[in-house]
Amino acid sequence: MSTFRMGASLRSPLNVEDEENQRIPEIPIFDEDSSDDGSDDGSEDDIEIIGSGIALSPDQDLSAPYARLTISEAEPVPNNHVKIDSFQLESGTTLKSGKTVEDMDGDFLRITSLFRHRSARSIILRGIQIRRCRRMNNRLPKKVNEVCAVLNDVEIGVANPKMLDYQVDVPLDNIICVRRCIFTNKVFAACKFSDSSWRDNAIQWTTWSEIEESAVLVCRWKYIEYSHPKTQRPTEGAMLRLRQEESDPGKGVPDAALKHWWRHLEAAGEPPSPAPAPPTAETQLAKFVPAGSPFTYGDICTGCGGALLGAKMAGLKPTFALDSWAEACKTLKLNYGRSLEVIHRDINYFCTKTPAGDYAAGDYAAGDYAAGDYAAGDYDRYYVDVEHISHPCQYWAHCKTTDGKDDDANSAAGFSIIPLLRKSRPRIVTLEQTSGLYCKHPEAFNALVHQATAVNYSIRWKLAYCGDHGHVQNRKRLFCFASCPGEQCPTFPPARTSTRPTINSILAKLPSSRDTPPHMKQHSRKEGPRYDGNLPLKQLITTNGGEGDLHPRGHRGFTCQEFALLMGFPTTFKFPDTTMGNIKRMCGNAVPVETAKDMFRSVIPSLRDSDREMRAWLGVAEEAAEIEEVEEDTFLTASGSKRKQREDDIVALSESSASEAKKRASHVRSLLNAARKEVVVIPDNPEVVTIDD
């Protein structure tokens, strides 16, 4: 942790916005009776101007913006300094651990330690760096006096860094005043600057500027920036909501309560409670799915279903898939039959015409939907545990050089995150995009992050190589994980340690010519130099084949069946009898199946941990609610009538009362154990995956 950085910098694809351009206009004096009256608690430490006059140590130079050093809580005392408990200013104000101060560049510091120079009498403050949300490159909503903790230079692999491990040192002469700041995991507008719990009605402000200069600050987020050990460039980052354990004493709420509010109460317009209580015993089991049930999965812009198949192989239960392309929907129906609801519509129709989670039951009439497909009040039809979104990537791609006829629609689709999240209320969201969105279009990437944080979703992002996760070609893609309020945000999977697959190892799985449909034997007429097929594919597979569309023998392009295998689809996966261009387009647009499987496998442990938190908050006994997780894995890969019977038993269990659930828990376990003998387990690298009709 010895990397220096400038105090006002936020190393990201964009420079920090000029705060001069973000001035808030003055407003008339607040009405004293207004519920949004802005005022502080009037404590003497809320705003205290600190004058200079303390000599600088010889090694400090303020002729340029001062450098801050990222410091761990365990770091030693700075050279020639001694640690002190507090420091009293000439005005009488005492600086000590827990206080918050504002510095010259507009950032803030929550003090954790103070150090005095042995000879020069200068003071160094160590603490957590805090920055206004409006200065976070548009990644957070720009709300008055809302701030974000900043953690820079975090090592790759530290999933949930502690704020105390990434502190900064600031000289006292760079501090201009003392402020009050509250750390909380409550959602906005709870604990905002005008909260009546610390207001002093005797204090009023006439302008927004006065509020920003003196009212309380509220921190609900922490920004994490990872530095690549070789390039020192940020290829990974996160914008995470604070959790209850990171909140100030008395200022947090149970994380499970926030998740319950978002999934079950916010859709009906109910605001978050300042002191949430668990649901009653009669309803809590109906709101909770036992651990023995598979986590549900929905897919937006599915295509032919590379991500969907990876989710199924990872153990999730696909429930619906949305795509506007007829050939892709035909492929999904051909492989999944009635076990998957395939919606051949665009995102706008899905968010506005199908049953929505934004309205209470009864707000819909049966005639509101096409052909009366949906029942009235079916507002939570598309609620899922995990939702994957793969917006069209052509507009953002590195290789894009000319305008396309669908550019407007493709770029606009990327701004549909908020209505999609409100539609399905997913606990976890996964997104996959071209790396060009992050590297070439940073303003669009920041807008993506903003959409997630605007509805209180935490989000992580990473530029990952698919070759590290079982794909034959080392394509670089942008992956994002987001989690709803109260849900733990999953971490990205580590790279596989096994040998990367080669072209020949993939093509060795080809079925015989007799078992290959004629339309899957189509290939482009193309010749080129021979190359070694015992290596990974060097060229990228694109929607039209691309430069990678050449067989190792150099005598032709890859067949459609070979294309599908190279993208990770098993030989049993079926494509409709269509043109070679359509099949290549579907394969080129697909998320590599093995990469998707790795991503979704890393999501499941986070869901299980959050379920344990929910059970603890609800007070549900572990023995009644949690089927052994070793049995869950086999349950997720079961098939046939016994799987359906076990699923019906578990649903019945979740709808029973707590006392009845305890009596029936042992019976459900026996059903699961009896069925384990007939379960077909999917191997890590299957050649054949049976897809249930």
Secondary structure, 3 states (H helix, E strand, C coil): CCCEEECCCCCCCCCCCCHHHHCCCCCCCCCCCCCCCCCCCCCCCCCEECCCCCCCCCCCCCCCCCEEEEECCCCCCCCCEEEECEEECCCCCEEECCCEEEECCCCEEEEEEEEEECCCCCEEEEEEEEEEHHHCCCCCCCCCCEEEEEEEEEECCCCCCCHHHCEEEEEHHHEEEEECEEECCCCCCCCCCCCCCCCCCCCCCCCHHHHHHHCCEEEEEEEEEEECCCCCCCCEEEEEECCHHHCCCCCCCCHHHHHHHHHHHHHHCCCCCCCCCCCCHHHHCCCCCCCCCCCEEEEECCCCCHHHHHHHHHCCEEEEEEECCHHHHHHHHHHHHHHCEEEECCHHHHHHCCCCCCCCCCCCCHHHCHHHCCCCCCCCCCCCCEEEECCCCHHHCCCCCCCCCCHHHHHHHCCCHHHHHHHHCCCEEEEEEECHHHHCCHHHHHHHHHHHHHCCCEEEEEEEEHHHHCCCECCEEEEEEEECCCCCCCCCCCCCCCCCCCHHHHHCCCCCHHHCCHHHHCECCCCCCCCCCCCCECCCCECCECCCCCCCCCCCCCEHHHHHHHCCCCCCCCCCCCCHHHHHHHHHHCCCHHHHHHHHHHHHHHHHHHHHHHHHHHCCCHHHHCCCHHHHHHHHCCCCHHHHHHHHHHHHHHHCCHHHHHHHHHHHHHHHHHHHCCCCCCCCCCCCCCCCC
